[in-house]
């Protein structure tokens, strides 16, 4: 898909400490809107099943620092099949874009089984693209990624600030809807990921909050997908 046809956003990522999280979360809760999908604690569970090619192009492109790349995944919330999203997250240098389409469970199961039959006949550009990747590059599911998200929103520049907690990898399991799948944390010290997304400019008062409560946080090209594949005798240079 042409770069000019995609809505592009900025995405900043940081590892933060529990203290930084508590201070910044409390401050954001006073000035921004909570994510309407959150529970009483403004949290919800995300499980993504990531896909990669037979040559692990998404993994090795990320490790090599390739500027323009795609990642395909199926995402569910709170272990439910009520909302199932097929997504492609694209990276263009320092900017990102995400295309997403809701799919029924039977199609989800078909994709997990590696069967692209019929996708070439749909009106969805994303499904057509997945058909091509599955038939040409043998795109297939590779790893489950679980975490708890806490999110805050602001309408100006569509700012979205998230705290991703309790990251866990399902290793080689593809059992997307099973809440009892054994998972393990890829981090040794329970690290937390702060993500800041916005369109063109981050409002100055939000930037000030970030610098006040996370003054030493260093921006990093963190990939939950790569971290969750670290037990495959690979060297994820995040």
Protein Blocks (a to p, Z undefined) as FASTA:
>chain_A
ZZklpccdddddddddfklmmmmmmmmmmmmccdfkbcfkopacddddddddfkommmmm
mmnopabdcddddddeehiakbccddddddehjaccdddddddfklmmmmmnopaghklm
pmbfklmmmmmmmmmnopacfbdcdddddddddfehpiacdddehiacehjafblklmkb
ccddfbfnlpacdddddfkbccfklmmmmmmmmmmbccddddfklmmmmmnopacdZZ
